Amino acid sequence: MKKLVDRFMEYVKIDTKSDPCSDLCPTTEKQFDLAKILVKELEELGLKDISLDENCYVMATLPSNTDKNIPKLGFIAHMDTSPDMTGKNVAPKIVENYDGGDIVLNKEKNIILSPRDFPELKNYMGEDIITTDGNTLLGADDKAGIAEIMTAIEYLVNNPELKHGTIKVGFTPDEEVGNGADKFDVKKFDADIAYTVDGSEIGELEYENFNAAYAKVKINGRNVHPGSAKNKMINSISIAMEFDSMIPANQVPEHTEGYEGFYHLHDISGSVEETTLEYIIRDHDREKFEEKKKRIEKIVDYLNCSIGAGTIELDMEDQYYNMKGQIEPVIHIVETAKRAMEEVGVKPIIKPIRGGTDGARLSYMGLPCPNLFTGGHNFHGKFEYIPIGSIKKSVEVILKIIELYGE
């Protein structure tokens, strides 16, 4: 699958970083650069109903080559990369026959990918690994997913003896800023069931995710010269510190795992006059999720009561919900993926997503959509890497899923 690697290496060099501060769709015009390349490839492969709309959604159809009544399968990945780190001038490197030791990403800056920090590296001894050069993220999230889907589709086109139903392909913008499903036209896509190919390590199969909310806490202070501030100054920074101290210290990302939810203060800015705190709230359990939101509201009410009405303003809204309830009625989609992995020699790792995917939103929009692995590790940063063996196995899993449904 040499073309798989070449395809991936080409995609990651295209800067598609999305912008959380933009209200446009896509949030960055440069996402069209990759979208147009994908459209051209899909045309060359001979797919039908190829479209690229004004919001940068790419869709295409590989028609069925059998008379069997087979569910229309969709495979979806996102084109944007995370705003957490630059995606400009990505220069991927291939480490051949990894020996289990340190990988020097950037000698000049002394940036080292080490199994001391990332012990799972040892799982890939003897394999070829694609890494960054230490200056950017890699973009395997989710350009690996795109390359894997495109390679699987190319295989089907070139091997028509493999019988399959209608296959739908979708590539979305802005997943990394939570907008990937905003303008996804489920009716136009016209799949019965689908998979996002957006997971990480080899074997991941996910159909549970967090319930998610966003909370913006604005604290209004009063600035007075500190020399004459007694009983006059209201220091919004001090109130912000008090607010955050009332969040349970053990319910933050750095102290939670598995099914444990959290409050995450991910941004703070301000002065004596005004301070803003931005939180994300997460929990797999819907009841605990609602309790977490109520706690935020109670803290706001308590501080407004003790300091003064209107001191704290809260803007809180739900972002997405756990897709488990939407997947369970069609659990065969998970069972088929599990069987596909086992048949190609991949051990399934079924676990909850400590985050969200486009699939969560799409599942609530009527398109059940669990998540398959891409094979990557350490997404969103300079230590990101992906073993070539893992991306090859992802293609095999996609093809096996299609084959199993074709039976």
C-alpha positions, 0 to 999 in steps of 0.5 A: 500500500505504498500509495496509502503512505504517499497519499497521507504524506501529501495530505498532511503538507496542506495547511487546514488548521481551523479557527475557533474564533471564526463564525464562518463555515468553514472557519478557514478558507484554506480547508478548501485546498484539501477539499478540491484535491479530494474532489479531483481524486474522487473524480479520477476514481470514477465515483458518482454524485461528487459534490463540494458545497459552499461550506466545504463538505465533500460527498461522493458515492461508490455505487453498489455492484451487487443485487443484494439488499445491503445497507448503504454504508458511509465512511466519514473523516474531517479535513481540518487540523487542530488550532492547538498547534500550527499545521503550516509547513508540516514536514513528516519524517519516516523512522524505518525499523524503529529500534525502541529508543529515543527518536530525535525529532529536531536536533537543533531544538533538542525535541525528542520523542521518547518511550520514557514519556510515551511508553506505547512507542515500544509496541511498534518496535520493528515497524516504520513510524511517521513523525513530525520534525518537531516544529508542527503537529502531524495532522494524522487527526484526521488526514490519516482517516481521509487517506485510509478511506480514499485508499479503501475506495480505490481498492474497491474500484480496482477490484470489482470482484469484491461485492459491496453495496452502495458506499458513501464517502464524506469529508467535513470541515471544522471538526476540531472546533466542534462545528464539523456536523453543523451543516452536514446534510444527512439526507443528501449523504443518504447512508443508512449507517456510517463510521467516522474514521477518527480514532487513535491507536490501532484497535480503537472502536468507540460508540460512547462519548461524553455529554458536553457543555460549554460555560463562559463565566464573566465576572464584573469588577470595579477598579479603584486606585489601590491606595484608596480602594478599601470597601470600594474595589471589586477585584474580578481576578480574586473572584475568579480565583474563588469561583474556580476554587469551588470546582471539585479539585478531583474532577478535572482532566488531570485527575480523571480517566475512563468514565469519569467526567470533569470540569476543564478551565481551558482559558482565563483572561482579565483584569481587576475590572473584568475577568472571563473564565471558559470551561468545558463540562464533560460526563458520559452519564447524562444525570451526572452531566446535568449535576455538573451544570447545576453546580456551575449555576449554584456557584454563580448564584452563591457568589452573586448573592454574597458579592452583589447581583450581576457580578457574575454572568453565565453563558452556558450551552450544551454542545453534544450528547453521548451517542450510545443511546442512538447506536444501541438500536443498531448495535450490529454496526459495532459488532460488525466492526469488531468482527472485521478487526478480529478477522484481519488480526487486530485486537478490538479496544472498545472503550468510551471516547473521552471527547467527541466526534462528528459521529456523536452529532451525526448519530443524533441527526439520524445517522448512527455513526461509531468511530474507528481507529486511524492508528495515530498517537499524541494528536494535536502536538509536535509529538504526534506519530503514526505507525505505517502498519496501523494505517494499513490495518485501518484500510483492511478493517474498512474493507472487511466491514464492507465485505461483511455487509456484502455477505 
